[in-house]
Amino acid sequence: MTPDQFSKHLERMNAQLKKAVNETIPKIVANRATQMFKQNFKEEGFFGKKWKEVQRRQLHTVKYKTKTGKVKTKVVPVGKGVMGRRKILTGRTGDLGRSIRWKVEPGKAIIYSDLPYSEAHNEGTNNAGRTHNVHLPKRQFIGDHTKITEMVKKTIEEQMGRLGK
């Protein structure tokens, strides 16, 4: 390889490195992190740490009479019908789980939910609801975690290994 060819090769590698750092890696990381956060939402927890149960799904015992007059008991959720079975934070529409999005700026990935109540659920608050006196426990679904850090490191290593090929 001549000095001129070597210089052009270094320039090409530098351009590839800049593109990887500013575009490719952030896009891959954003996509993977978004998938991980949506999976957390489906699993009703944050990387294995389960969310606090909602009252509508808590079980209680109900006594009832059969047609023959015999008294029986059964365990049912507090919420009636689908309300007693629906996943935590899905609501009637499931909008919160679907609101997890990402955007990329040079050298970074941003994962967010633009719904006005997403922060209250993700961080927890004592100032929720129309009267601002409703307590929402923290049910984190987006945020920093060692699994995210590991995924970012692995993605960087994968992409750096592809440079110059």
C-alpha positions as CSV (number, residue, x, y, z in Angstrom):
1,M,0.0,0.0,0.0
2,T,1.4,3.3,-1.0
3,P,1.4,6.3,1.4
4,D,-1.3,7.9,-0.8
5,Q,-3.5,4.8,-0.6
6,F,-2.9,4.6,3.1
7,S,-3.9,8.2,3.6
8,K,-7.1,7.6,1.6
9,H,-7.8,4.5,3.6
10,L,-7.5,6.4,6.9
11,E,-9.8,9.1,5.6
12,R,-12.4,6.5,4.6
13,M,-12.1,4.8,8.0
14,N,-12.4,8.2,9.7
15,A,-15.6,9.0,7.8
16,Q,-17.0,5.5,8.6
17,L,-16.2,6.1,12.3
18,K,-17.9,9.5,12.4
19,K,-21.0,8.0,10.7
20,A,-21.1,5.0,13.1
21,V,-20.8,7.3,16.2
22,N,-23.2,9.9,15.0
23,E,-25.8,7.9,13.2
24,T,-25.6,4.1,13.0
25,I,-24.9,3.2,16.6
26,P,-27.4,5.6,18.1
27,K,-30.1,4.3,15.7
28,I,-29.4,0.7,16.6
29,V,-29.2,1.5,20.4
30,A,-32.5,3.5,20.2
31,N,-34.3,0.7,18.5
32,R,-33.0,-2.0,20.8
33,A,-33.6,0.0,24.0
34,T,-37.2,0.8,22.8
35,Q,-37.8,-2.9,22.3
36,M,-36.4,-3.7,25.7
37,F,-38.6,-1.0,27.4
38,K,-41.7,-2.2,25.5
39,Q,-40.9,-5.7,26.7
40,N,-40.7,-4.4,30.3
41,F,-44.2,-2.9,29.8
42,K,-45.6,-6.3,28.7
43,E,-43.9,-8.0,31.6
44,E,-45.3,-5.5,34.1
45,G,-42.0,-4.6,35.6
46,F,-38.6,-3.0,35.0
47,F,-36.0,-5.7,34.0
48,G,-37.4,-8.3,36.4
49,K,-38.5,-5.9,39.2
50,K,-42.3,-6.3,39.2
51,W,-44.5,-3.3,39.5
52,K,-46.8,-2.8,42.6
53,E,-50.1,-4.6,42.0
54,V,-53.1,-2.4,41.2
55,Q,-56.1,-2.6,43.5
56,R,-58.5,-3.6,40.7
57,R,-56.6,-6.9,40.2
58,Q,-56.3,-7.8,43.9
59,L,-58.3,-10.8,44.9
60,H,-61.1,-11.0,47.5
61,T,-63.5,-13.7,48.6
62,V,-67.2,-13.5,47.6
63,K,-70.0,-15.6,49.1
64,Y,-72.9,-16.6,46.9
65,K,-75.9,-19.0,46.9
66,T,-76.3,-21.7,44.3
67,K,-79.8,-22.5,42.8
68,T,-80.2,-25.2,45.4
69,G,-79.6,-22.7,48.2
70,K,-76.1,-23.9,49.2
71,V,-73.7,-21.1,50.2
72,K,-70.3,-21.2,48.4
73,T,-67.4,-18.9,48.2
74,K,-65.1,-18.0,45.3
75,V,-62.1,-15.7,44.9
76,V,-62.5,-12.9,42.4
77,P,-60.6,-9.7,41.5
78,V,-61.9,-6.4,42.8
79,G,-62.4,-5.1,39.3
80,K,-65.4,-6.5,37.4
81,G,-65.0,-8.2,34.1
82,V,-62.0,-7.2,31.9
83,M,-61.0,-4.6,34.5
84,G,-60.0,-7.3,36.9
85,R,-57.8,-9.0,34.3
86,R,-56.3,-6.2,32.3
87,K,-52.5,-5.6,32.6
88,I,-51.2,-2.9,34.8
89,L,-50.9,0.5,33.0
90,T,-52.6,-0.6,29.9
91,G,-55.8,1.2,30.6
92,R,-58.7,0.9,28.2
93,T,-56.6,1.9,25.2
94,G,-53.1,0.7,25.8
95,D,-51.8,4.0,24.6
96,L,-49.0,4.3,27.3
97,G,-47.2,1.2,26.1
98,R,-47.5,2.2,22.5
99,S,-46.3,5.7,23.2
100,I,-42.6,4.6,23.7
101,R,-40.7,6.2,20.9
102,W,-37.1,7.1,20.0
103,K,-35.2,9.9,18.2
104,V,-31.6,10.2,17.3
105,E,-29.3,13.2,17.5
106,P,-25.7,13.2,16.5
107,G,-24.0,10.8,19.0
108,K,-27.0,10.0,21.1
109,A,-30.3,8.2,21.3
110,I,-33.3,9.5,23.2
111,I,-36.1,7.2,24.2
112,Y,-39.3,8.8,25.5
113,S,-43.0,8.8,25.9
114,D,-44.8,12.0,24.9
115,L,-48.0,11.3,26.8
116,P,-48.7,13.9,29.6
117,Y,-49.1,11.2,32.3
118,S,-46.2,8.9,31.3
119,E,-43.7,10.7,33.7
120,A,-46.1,10.4,36.6
121,H,-46.4,6.6,36.1
122,N,-42.7,6.1,35.3
123,E,-41.5,8.2,38.3
124,G,-44.4,8.0,40.7
125,T,-46.1,11.0,42.2
126,N,-48.4,12.2,45.0
127,N,-49.8,15.0,42.7
128,A,-51.9,13.2,40.1
129,G,-55.5,13.2,38.9
130,R,-57.9,16.1,38.4
131,T,-57.7,17.0,42.1
132,H,-53.9,16.6,42.3
133,N,-54.1,14.5,45.4
134,V,-53.9,11.0,43.8
135,H,-50.9,8.8,44.7
136,L,-49.3,6.9,41.8
137,P,-46.6,4.4,42.9
138,K,-43.5,4.3,40.7
139,R,-44.0,1.8,37.9
140,Q,-40.8,2.5,35.9
141,F,-40.8,1.3,32.3
142,I,-38.2,3.6,30.7
143,G,-34.9,4.5,32.3
144,D,-31.3,3.7,32.9
145,H,-30.4,0.1,33.9
146,T,-27.3,-2.1,33.8
147,K,-29.0,-4.2,31.0
148,I,-29.2,-1.1,28.9
149,T,-25.6,-0.2,29.5
150,E,-24.6,-3.8,28.6
151,M,-26.6,-3.6,25.4
152,V,-25.0,-0.2,24.5
153,K,-21.5,-1.6,25.0
154,K,-22.2,-4.7,23.0
155,T,-23.7,-2.6,20.1
156,I,-20.6,-0.3,20.1
157,E,-18.3,-3.3,20.0
158,E,-20.3,-4.9,17.2
159,Q,-20.3,-1.8,15.1
160,M,-16.6,-1.0,15.8
161,G,-15.7,-4.5,14.7
162,R,-17.4,-3.8,11.3
163,L,-15.4,-0.7,10.6
164,G,-12.9,-1.0,7.8
165,K,-14.4,-4.2,6.4
